[in-house]
Structure formats: structure tokens, C-alpha cells
Amino acid sequence: MKSKVAVEVKGKQRQILSFTEKKTGDVYIRLYSGLQVGLPPNNKVIRQHRYSIHPSNQSQTYSMLKRTLEFVDEDSWTSSALTNAIKTNSGFFPVTIIRFDNLEAACYDLNVESADLIVPSFDPETQTLLMGLFVGNVDTPFPQHKDISVAQICFKSVRVVLMFLRVTLPAGVFGRISDSKTFPPDSVNDQIARSNLIQLMNGYTVEKSIEYFISMVIRQLQEHIQTQLSFIPNEEKELRDFIIEQSSQLIESISHLATT
């Protein structure tokens, strides 16, 4: 099974995700976002950014999620996480939260006539698009939300939940990706940190998944706003104050979405 996800930008479909399900039940997710890691002269150009979900038969409880970054210099970075949300139906695991850039780069070009799933359009000149990618049990649907667009794709052994939010803030030329990572809870001495790690591995309820998504959205937007402010000279105090005031109102309005 293969499927492509695109978003409409200025009347054209821009590819942001593609999914491939193998006969083994493994699911590969390619993310079309981010042209490089770091900034010149120390940047590394990305050839492919993907996630893979492996519901191994060796465990009755856990599934492995792996992130792979392949670079044009043939170097690669990998990281992994474990979750029992898929097999035990204990919640929804947040794989990654993404703030997209303006989607103008050639890597977003769609190589087919139309994607299988088309996300409602957004205007990068006035809006920023953010996405949360969660996974859970294939038989447990994620309900719709009145302010957050929710799309779901079911594979043989896993349900993928995509949450989309558009905010009134111009998209930048750089995006932001926040991946989840796990490690053995027994290796964590702090009791609160260990409890939080176990909860993450178990996955979150629908309500907690939305809260997590909104909290990460706010964090990424705050970073985006600070980057924008860094390009405005201190002498332009009125402009800086205006942006800070408008941004504060935006962040406050977004924070209320977690409780609606």
C-alpha cells in the first residue's frame, strides 16, 4: 500500500508526506521537509528524511519507531523510540511535530497528478502550517476536533493520525521538527522523569494528545517569532513591540485550543 499527502498552496499541490506499507507490516513514512540540517558553512544537505514503524513479532507489547536522515554526502543519522500504544491500545504516541516552511522548494513538487490525501490549502505569506504525526492501535479511531484538522490513515497493524493547524503568522524559509525519543525507563533515576517517559511510551489519551500537540505548537511558534525578531534592528522599537504584542495574542488564542 502506498499513499501520498499534499497541501494546496496557491492552487498547486505540494507534497509533504508519503507512506509505504511493506508485506511484513512495517510502514515507511517519508517526510518532504527540510533541505538541510544546520546553517552554512556547517550545514548538511538532506537527501531523504523518513520514519519507519516496525511492529516486531519478537515483542507482544512494543513496536519500534525509527527516524533516519540520509545526507547527500552519504552520511546518515538514526534515532529510535519504543511504544506499546500500537499493540496494547494504550493511547497515541507522538512521533513528530513539524512546523513547515513556505513549501516553495523543489523537494515538495508532486510527481503524480494528484495526492491520495489533500490537506486544505494555506497561504505561506500570511500563515504557518504545523502538523502532529501520532500512531496508535489500528482499531481505535481519533475523533475530529472543531479547531484542528484531523486526518487518519489505517494500515494493517497501525493507525496514523495527522493533526494540522494553520496560524496567522507568515511561514519562514526554515521549518522546525521535534521528534520523540525513548530509552529504558530503568536508566532514569529521577522518579518524575521516569514516570513521564513511561507515559510517553504508553501513548496519550485523545485529550492529552491534543494538549501535547498544542504545547509543541506554541514552543515552535515562539522559536519562530524570536527568529523573526532577530532580523529587526533594536532601533525599530515600534515594529518590534507590535510584533511582540500580536504574537502574544496569537499564542494565547492557541493555548485555549487544548481545552476546547
Disulfide bonds with the S-S distance in Angstrom:
none
